[in-house]
Amino acid sequence: MHANGRAMSETLRGGVIGAGVFGGYHARQYARLPGVEFVGVYDIHPDRAAKAAMPLGGRAFADLDAFLAELDVVTVASPATCHVEQALAAIAAGKPVYVEKPIGVSVAEADKVRAAAAARGLVVACGHQERVVFRAMGLLDVPEQPLMLEALRHGPPSDRSRDVSAVLDLMIHDIDLCLAIAAAEPVTAEAEGARGSDGVWDLVRAEVGFESGFQAILDVSRRAEARRRTMRIVYPSGEVEIDFVARTFRNTTPFALNPDFAETPAAADPLGASVEGFLMAVRGEAPRPIVTADEAIAALDLAIAVEQALEDVA
């Protein structure tokens, strides 16, 4: 048996909180993955919930408690400012929870999710899906510590995620990847940027220094004409340059990275691999999800340090 009392071999009933774009992505995963039955979507707008759930054979829910009572596992894919409150509701109902990134908008609040889940022995996973791509490439197995990382993550304007800055929306992906490959703690964060007309940071360039001397330069924009996502990692023995949009890389290190990573099932569908990892952890088939609450909170902590650095120079 696992934490919510169902036998591991039984089908898990899954549902999604939030009927936005990401909620739809998650609903489709529960509808297609083996060993899980898609129940439905909860949203404060019942018509949106119906639009997301019904084409997939699920139901729309307008009452959160009634929704949680029907589930074994739940994904929180609502706006970031709602993540903690809704994750805590799921945990209080005894449900393992997958929380889209960021896990919260304050470390103190996100810590409540970690503590509540630990107290009940429930799995918490977080949606930093770029980890899946790094793993597929082989970058998580490089035996050398990086000297420098430069990441650029630009996208065109969107109405999505206006409740958080470009740091918590975009840069947090690259922050998580830095933390995944750096065997050292971040010690400094400097940043500059520009706000949108609503006062939310839309362009941000940050420099983060680590105890080991590793330096990360992170550049994000929500005002670009086109989508660009690139990264350069400098190691003592060479460099890796990645184009995440083209799904290609150039490697001058001696380490054997997978040139066909984009064709692996995980890299072809990072969200699917991430959700599958969550379900495996819930069933006890894996020791942990791909990204844990601890890792998600570490990324949030550094993201908030970058935001503070922005405010300090504003």
N, C-alpha and C positions, 0 to 999 in steps of 0.2 A: 504493500500500500504506500502511496505517497501522501504528502501533507494534507491534502483535502479529502482523504478518505476513500478515493477510488483506486481500484487495482491498476497497476501500471499498464497492464495489457488492454485495459478498457479504452474506448474512444473518449477523448477529452472534448468537452463542449466549450467552444471558444466564442468570444464576442469582443466588440470594439467600442470604446468610448470615443466619440468624435466622428462626425460624418463629412469632414473636409477631404481634401485631396489625399492626405496620408491615411486617413481613416479608411478610405476606399481601397487603397493599396493593401492595408492590413486585412480588411475584410476578405479580399480576394485570396490572400494567403491561407486564411482559415478555411475558405471554401474549397481550396484545391489540394491542400496538404493531406497525406494519408494519416489516419489515426486521430483526426480531429474533425468534429462536426461544427459547422458554422451556425451559431444560434441567431445572431442579429447585431444591431447597432443601437447604442444609446446616444442621443443628442438632445440638447435643449430645444432644438427645432425639429419636431417630429416628422415634418415633410422631408427634411434633408436626410434624416435617419432612414426613412422609407426608401428614398431614392438610392441610398447606398446599399441597403440590406436586401430589398425585395428581388432585384434581378439575380442575386446570388442564392436565392432560396431562404433568406433569413427574414427575421421580423424587426420592426421598428419599435423601440422602447422610449417612453417619455419619463419613466420612473426608474431612477438609478438602483434603488434597493431591489425592485422587482426584477430588473435586468440581471443584477449580480447573483440573485438567487437561482437563476437558470444556468449558471456557468460553472466550469471548472478552472478556466484560465481566462484572463482578460488583458487586452491591449489598451493602453491609454494613448490616444492619438489626437487629443484635443489641443487647443492653443497652449503654449508652454506655461502660461501663467496659471493654468488649471491643473497641470500635471500632478503636483504634490497632493492637493486636496482629493483628487480622484483616485490616485494610487493608494492613498491612505484608506479611502472608502473600500476599495477592493481588498486590501489586506485585512481590514477589520471584518470583512465578510469571509475571510479565510481563503482568498484566491491568490495564487501566484500571479505576478503582474509583469508585463512587458511595457516599459515606459519609453515612448519616443524621446529623442534628445531635444533639448536638454532635460535631464531628470527633474530639474526644478529651476527656479530663478534666484534662489538663495541657498547657500550651503546649509544654513541652520534648518531650513524647511526640508531640504533633501535628506538631511541626516535623520529626520523623523521617519522617512520612508524606510531607510536602511535599518533603523532600530526596530521599527514595528515589524518588519519582515523577519528580522533575526529572532525576535521574541517569539514568533509563531512558526519559525522554521520554514518560511515560504521563500520561493525563488523570486528574485527581482532581476530582470534583464533590462538593458537599455539600448536604444536604437542607434548606436554608432556603427553603421554598416560598413564604413570604409575599412574597418578592421578585417572584414571578410576578404576584401580585395588585397590588402597587405599580406594576409596569410596565404592567399592563392598565389601571389607573386613569389613568396618565400622571404619577404622582408622581415618577418617576425623571427626568422631563424638565423639572420646574419650574425656571426659571432664577434663582430667588431662594433665598438661604440661610434656613433656618428660624431663628426666635428661640427657640421652645420646642416641646417635644413631651410630651404626657401620654398614657400608654398603660395600659390596664387589661386584664388577661388572667386571668380567673377560671374555674375549672372545679371540678366535684364531685370528691370523693375517688376514687382509683383505685389499684389495686395496681401499675399500670404505672409504670415509671421511678423506682422507689423507690431505685435505686442512685445517683441524683443528686438534688441539691437542686432546688427550684422555679426557681432561677436558671438552671441548665443545662437544665432540662426545658421551662420556659415562657418565662421572661424573655429568653432568648437570641434568640428570634424578634424581639422588639422592639428588642433591642440591635443586631441585624444591620440592621434597618430604619433605626435612627438613623444607623448608620455609612454606610448607602447614600445618605442624603440630606444628610449633614453633610460639607462640604468642610473639615473640621478634625479634629484629634486630640482624643480625650478626655483630660482632665487631672486630674479629681477624681471620686471615687466615694464616696458616703455611703449607708448602708443600715441598716434596722432590720427585724426580722422575728420570726417565731415558729416553733419546731420542732415536728415531729410527735412521737408517742410513741416512735418509733424514733430520735429525735435528728436527723432530716433536716429541713432548712429547708423549710417548707410555705407560709408567708406571708412575702412580702418586699416592701418598698417601698424603692426606690433613687432617688437623685438623682445624675445624672451631669452634670458640667460639661465643656464643650469649649473649646478655645483661642479660638474665635470669639465666645464668650459664649453660644452655644447651650446651653440647659438641657434635659435629658430627665428626666422623672419617670415611673418605671416601677413598676407595682403588679401583683403576681401572687399567686394563691392556688390551692392544691389542696384547699381545704376549703369551697368555695362551694356553695350550694344549687343554683345554676343556672350554665350556661355563659354568660359575658359577655366579649366582646372588643371594646373600643372604643379609639379613638385621636383625639386632637385635636392638630393641628399648626398652630402660629401662625407666620405669615410677616409681614414688614413691611406687606404689602398686604392681608392678610386671613387667614382661618382655613379649615382643612379639618377637619370632624368625620366620623369613619368609624365605622360599626357593622359589624364583620366578620362577625357572626352573621347579621344581616339583609341584609348585602351592599349597603349603601346609604351615601351620604355627603352632607354639606352643604358647599357650597363658596362662600365669600365673597371668594375671591381673583379677580383678573382672568384667571387661567390656565385654559385650556380642558381640564378633566379629562373623562374619558369616563363619563357618567352610566349608560351601559349596559354598564359593564365586566363586571358579573356574568354577562352573556350571551356574553361572548367565550369561545372554546374554552379559552384558557389559564386564565382566572379560574374557569371552570366546573370545571376539573380541574387545579389547580396542581401536584399531584404528577406527573401525566402530562406536563405541559409541562416540568417540571424534569427528568424522566427522558429525555424526548425531546431536551432541550437537551444532556444528557450524551452521548447516542448520536450527535447531530450533531457534537459536538466530537470524539468518538472517530473518526468517519468523516472528519473534516477539512472538514465542511460548515459549521461555525461555528468562529470563532477561539477560543472558550472556552465552558465550561459557564455556566449562569446564575449559580451561586455557586462561586467558585474556592476552592482550599485556602487561599490568602492571606486571602481575605475571611472564611472560616470560622474561621481562626486569630485574626484580629483580633477577631471576635465572642467567641470563647472567652477571649481575653486580658482583655477588658473584663468578661465574666461572672465570671471568677475574681477580678478586682479588686473586684467587688461582693460576692462571697462573703467575701473578706478583710475588707472593711469590716463585714460582718455579724459576723464573728468578733471584730473589734476592739472592738465594743460589747457583745458577748454577756457 
